């Protein structure tokens, strides 16, 4: 038998909704009641039933993709036991083989028979008709997901990012006020299209903050380690400090030890409901790498005293 993906004309990565849609369209096209003058219609229709029996069942589809069952739905290593029992026989009857007509044939006969004023469809059970009506009912499309990496500067500048969904669609998205790392957003109707006129699914966007070279993010606050010379730490001074909107001047008070961070108010991340966090600057006192003879002499004299 042919590969079921080829029979339905879908790629191996096709979604369940795409497989269902392909089967529905081809089954209507090749149904024997619609092709009474085509002797090959029954054969084509049976092949469609067999293909959908595999790909329309998640477990069987996985088994086929793993090579555990063949295109006919039978185990690739099935064997006869001593009593002549065929392990694949039940599956064959369930697909609509020699044991009787397939369930999909009955479903389609219900719909097509009604359209033709009776016939085989009117003889089908109400249960089968209801089951096929359920299958033909408008179905909501599947959700799609994506993760977008966001720079901290982009959030402060306005919070707009470009997102490429797994469906191939590209969207410009405005981040919500006070967005946090790992937060998810749901974009209504931006997922896969529904079937039979059903609504489209949603897009689930996960926001992931890019690591920043200058800051550690703690809540809405930013923490920065600042190199400060011994002179500025002892006597005080003015130094340049980076922020997400550019460098600013910061006053270092005399006798700074580095034990207590210095704060820049309102220079952190936006907060939901308004306002922004702060930037905390921790001074890290450094000494000249090449040494300072004058400083060393002073400290030696001071140590002696």
C-alpha positions in Angstrom: 0.0 0.0 0.0 1.0 3.6 -0.6 2.4 5.8 2.2 -0.6 7.3 3.9 0.9 10.8 3.8 1.1 10.5 0.0 -2.5 9.2 -0.2 -3.8 12.3 1.7 -1.3 14.6 0.0 0.1 16.1 3.2 3.6 16.5 4.6 4.8 14.5 7.6 4.8 17.6 9.7 1.2 18.3 9.0 -1.1 19.2 11.9 -4.0 17.0 13.0 -6.3 19.7 11.6 -4.6 19.7 8.2 -4.8 15.9 8.0 -8.5 16.0 8.9 -9.2 18.7 6.3 -7.3 16.8 3.6 -9.3 13.6 4.3 -12.6 15.4 4.3 -12.0 17.0 0.9 -10.6 13.9 -0.8 -13.3 11.6 0.6 -16.1 13.8 -0.8 -14.3 13.9 -4.1 -13.8 10.2 -4.4 -16.9 8.8 -2.7 -18.4 6.0 -4.8 -21.9 7.6 -4.6 -20.5 10.6 -6.3 -18.6 8.6 -8.9 -20.9 5.9 -10.0 -19.4 5.8 -13.5 -15.8 5.5 -12.2 -15.0 1.8 -11.3 -11.8 2.9 -9.5 -13.7 5.2 -7.1 -14.2 2.5 -4.5 -10.6 1.6 -4.6 -9.5 5.2 -4.1 -12.0 5.7 -1.4 -10.9 2.6 0.5 -7.3 3.8 0.3 -8.3 7.1 1.8 -10.1 5.4 4.6 -7.0 3.2 5.4 -4.7 6.3 5.3 -6.9 8.3 7.6 -7.3 5.3 10.0 -3.6 5.6 10.6 -2.9 9.4 10.4 -6.2 10.4 12.1 -5.3 8.4 15.2 -2.5 10.0 17.1 -1.2 6.7 18.5 -1.3 4.9 15.2 0.4 7.9 13.5 3.2 7.7 16.0 3.6 4.0 15.5 3.7 4.5 11.7 6.3 7.3 12.0 8.4 5.1 14.2 8.2 2.2 11.7 6.2 -0.1 14.1 3.3 -0.5 11.7 3.2 -0.4 7.9 1.0 1.6 5.5 -1.6 -1.2 5.8 -1.8 -0.6 9.6 -0.3 -4.0 10.4 2.7 -4.5 12.7 5.8 -4.9 10.6 6.9 -7.9 12.6 3.4 -9.6 13.2 3.4 -13.3 13.2 0.8 -16.2 13.2 0.5 -18.1 16.4 -0.1 -21.8 16.7 -3.9 -21.4 16.4 -3.7 -19.4 13.3 -4.6 -16.1 15.0 -3.5 -13.0 13.0 -2.6 -10.2 15.4 -3.5 -7.6 12.8 -6.8 -9.1 11.9 -8.8 -6.9 14.3 -7.2 -3.8 13.1 -8.0 -4.7 9.5 -11.7 -5.2 10.4 -11.7 -1.9 12.3 -10.4 -0.2 9.1 -13.2 -1.4 7.0 -11.4 -4.3 5.3 -12.9 -7.7 4.6 -15.0 -7.8 7.7 -17.2 -4.9 6.7 -17.5 -1.3 5.4 -15.3 1.4 7.1 -16.8 3.7 9.6 -15.7 6.7 7.5 -17.6 5.3 4.5 -20.7 5.1 6.7 -20.2 8.7 7.9 -19.9 10.1 4.4 -22.8 8.0 3.2 -25.0 9.6 5.8 -24.2 13.1 4.5 -24.1 12.3 0.8 -27.2 10.1 1.0 -29.2 12.9 2.6 -28.1 15.3 -0.2 -29.2 12.7 -2.8 -32.6 12.1 -1.3 -32.0 8.9 0.6 -30.2 5.7 -0.3 -27.4 4.2 1.8 -27.2 7.2 4.1 -30.8 6.9 5.3 -30.1 3.3 6.4 -27.1 4.3 8.6 -27.6 4.5 12.3 -28.3 7.7 14.1 -25.1 7.2 16.1 -22.9 7.1 13.1 -24.6 10.1 11.5 -24.1 12.1 14.7 -20.5 11.1 14.9 -19.8 12.3 11.4 -21.8 15.5 11.9 -19.4 16.1 14.9 -16.4 15.6 12.6 -17.8 18.0 10.0 -18.7 20.7 12.6 -16.7 23.9 12.5 -13.5 23.4 14.5 -11.3 26.0 16.2 -7.8 26.1 14.8 -4.8 25.1 16.8 -2.8 27.5 19.0 0.8 28.3 18.0 3.6 29.3 20.3 6.8 31.4 20.1 9.5 32.7 22.4 10.7 36.3 21.8 14.1 37.5 23.2 13.7 41.1 24.4 16.5 43.6 25.3 15.9 45.6 28.4 16.4 48.8 26.4 13.5 47.9 24.1 11.1 47.6 27.0 12.1 51.1 28.3 11.9 52.6 24.8 8.3 51.6 24.2 8.0 47.8 24.5 7.5 46.9 20.9 9.0 43.7 19.5 8.8 41.7 16.3 7.7 38.1 16.7 7.9 35.3 14.1 5.4 32.5 14.9 5.9 28.8 14.2 3.3 29.2 11.4 5.6 31.5 9.6 3.5 34.7 10.3 5.4 37.8 11.6 3.8 40.2 14.0 4.8 43.5 15.6 3.7 43.1 19.3 3.4 45.8 22.0 4.6 44.4 25.3 2.3 44.9 28.3 3.2 47.5 30.9 5.5 46.0 33.5 6.2 42.8 31.5 8.4 40.4 33.4 10.8 37.7 32.3 9.0 34.5 31.3 5.6 36.2 31.1 3.2 34.8 28.4 0.9 36.7 26.2 -2.1 35.4 24.3 -2.9 36.9 20.9 -6.4 36.1 19.9 -7.0 34.7 16.4 -3.3 34.7 15.4 -3.0 30.9 15.4 -3.8 28.3 12.8 -7.0 28.7 10.8 -10.0 26.7 11.8 -11.8 24.1 9.7 -15.2 24.3 8.1 -15.4 28.0 9.0 -14.3 27.5 12.6 -12.4 30.3 14.4 -8.6 30.6 14.2 -6.5 29.5 17.2 -4.4 31.9 19.3 -0.7 32.7 19.5 1.0 32.1 22.8 4.1 34.4 23.1 6.6 33.8 25.9 8.8 36.8 26.7 12.4 36.1 27.6 14.7 38.9 28.7 18.2 39.0 27.1 21.1 39.0 29.6 22.5 42.5 29.9 26.3 43.1 30.0 26.0 45.9 32.6 23.1 45.0 34.9 21.6 42.3 37.0 17.8 42.4 37.1 16.1 41.9 40.5 12.4 42.5 40.2 12.1 46.0 38.6 15.5 47.1 39.9 18.8 47.0 38.1 22.1 46.3 39.9 25.4 47.5 38.6 29.0 47.1 39.9 31.0 50.2 39.4 34.8 50.5 39.5 35.9 53.4 41.8 39.4 54.6 42.3 40.8 54.8 45.8 41.0 58.6 45.6 37.3 58.9 44.7 36.3 56.5 47.4 38.3 58.3 50.1 37.7 61.9 49.0 34.5 61.7 47.0 34.0 62.6 43.3 31.8 62.4 40.3 31.7 59.3 38.0 29.7 58.2 34.9 27.3 55.4 35.4 25.4 53.5 32.6 21.6 53.3 32.5 19.2 51.9 29.9 18.8 55.4 28.5 22.4 56.5 28.5 25.2 57.3 31.0 24.5 59.8 33.8 26.7 61.4 36.5 26.7 60.0 40.0 28.2 61.6 43.1 30.5 59.4 45.1 30.4 60.6 48.8 33.7 60.8 50.7 34.8 57.8 52.7 32.8 55.4 50.5 33.5 51.8 51.5 31.4 49.9 48.9 29.3 48.2 51.6 26.2 50.2 50.8 24.9 50.6 47.2 24.2 54.0 45.8 20.7 54.5 44.2 19.6 56.2 41.0 15.8 56.6 41.5 13.5 55.8 38.6 16.1 54.5 36.2 15.1 50.8 36.5 12.4 48.8 34.6 8.8 49.9 34.1 6.3 48.7 36.7 2.8 47.6 36.1 0.5 50.4 37.2 3.0 53.1 36.5 6.5 54.2 37.7 9.8 52.5 37.4 12.3 50.7 39.5 15.7 52.0 40.6 19.3 51.4 39.6 21.6 50.3 42.5 25.3 51.0 42.0 27.7 49.1 44.2 31.2 50.8 44.3 34.1 48.4 43.8 37.3 50.1 44.9 40.3 49.4 42.7 44.0 50.0 43.0 46.3 50.9 40.2 47.5 47.7 38.5 51.0 49.1 37.9 51.4 50.2 41.6 51.6 53.7 43.1 54.9 54.4 44.9 53.7 57.6 46.5 50.5 55.9 47.8 52.5 52.9 49.1 55.0 55.1 50.9 52.2 57.0 52.6 50.5 53.8 53.7 53.7 52.3 55.0 54.3 55.5 57.1 50.8 55.4 58.3 51.2 51.7 59.3 54.3 52.6 61.3 52.4 55.3 63.2 
